[in-house]
Amino acid sequence: MGIRGTSGPWQRVARWRRWVQPVSALLLNSYATQQVTKGLPCPALNCYACPAAACACPIGSLQHFVILRSVPFYVLGVVALAGVLVGRAACGWLCPFGWLQDLFYRLPLPKWRLPNRLTGSRYLVLAALVVLVPLLTGEPWFCKLCPAGTLEAGIPVVLLWPEMRQLIGTFFWAKLALSAALVAWMGVTRRPFCRWICPLGTLWSPFNTVSAVRLTVDQRRCTRCDRCQHVCPVDLRIYEAPSSGTCIRCLRCVRACPVGAVQVSTLRPPEAG
């Protein structure tokens, strides 16, 4: 297999991202298709308990099978297929919670630039809250604490069904406080949930180095101007690690590079003869 790189056509594709993100959020919470699609894992972190959710959250499904002590071949297969094709691109293009982080970061607040050195914490969240603790307790603890679930399901359910308010207890208020703290963090730091917490992004991260579509940097043309980092939602200097597991393949760096050094590469079959 060979690798073919180009930036021109992908610069045009990147312009569509601002429309793809809200459309994806609407489709994943379209309600009308629930009867047909509710059992299908979606390519994003989107709470199954949301009243409008059209698909199942892969992490919620994964915990369900862990609690049953069964290997979730189907869920892992869907996640792996997306990863093999585009790496973490679903995080940058399709995830409603990722889009929400992008929106909150636009708020006129002081900004904190934090390094990506500790992004390995995602693996701890995946191992502990998604696998080990649910296995030992029989409860889906990541879903119980997930801020996406609180915002998409917990708050709407309480607002829509007054009888559910009688069930509110200390744990609900603790979840609300946790989500509020994270929302505040989103306003001052680029995509903190994606970078340090999200277990779904953790599953996709290793695929960034082997996916059919990936980023490359022509080091001879790159001037180290750091415009890529300036526009990057996860604060990467892409020329340092084009296949970084933190990269969400939003392609903003491809558009921003003034010399066209950042390119999208695709696998191609070997030429005959």
ZIWO-V414833 format. One line per field, one symbol per residue. phi: phi as a letter, one per 40 degrees, with the letter a starting at -180 (. if undefined). psi: psi as a letter, one per 20 degrees, with the letter a starting at -180 (. if undefined). A space follows every 10 residues. Layout:
BEGIN
phi: ???
psi: ???
END
This chain:
BEGIN
phi: .bbbbabdcc ccccccdccc ccccdcccbc gccdcbbdcc cccacacccd dbdcbccdcc cccdccccfb ccdccccccc cccccbgcdc ccbbcccccc ccccccccbd bbcbcccbcc cdcccccccc bccdccbgbc ccccbdcccc ccbdcdcccc bdccccccbd cccccccccc cccccdcbbc fccccbbdcc ccccdccccb ccbacbbccc ccbfcgcccc cccbgbcccc adbdcccbfc gcccccccbg ccbbbbcbcc ccg
psi: prppqqhfhh hhghhihhhh ghgghggili ghjghhihip pqlropphip hipirqphhg gghghghilq pmggghgggh ggghgjcjhh hhhiohhggh ggghiiqmrq ppopqjhkii hhhggggfhh fgghhhijpn hghhiphhhg hhggghghhh nhhihiipah hghggggghg ghghhhhiqp mhghhigohg hghhghihii qhprqqpnhh hpjkijhghh ipijlqnhih nhkpihpjli jhhghhpijk hpqpqqqqqq qq.
END
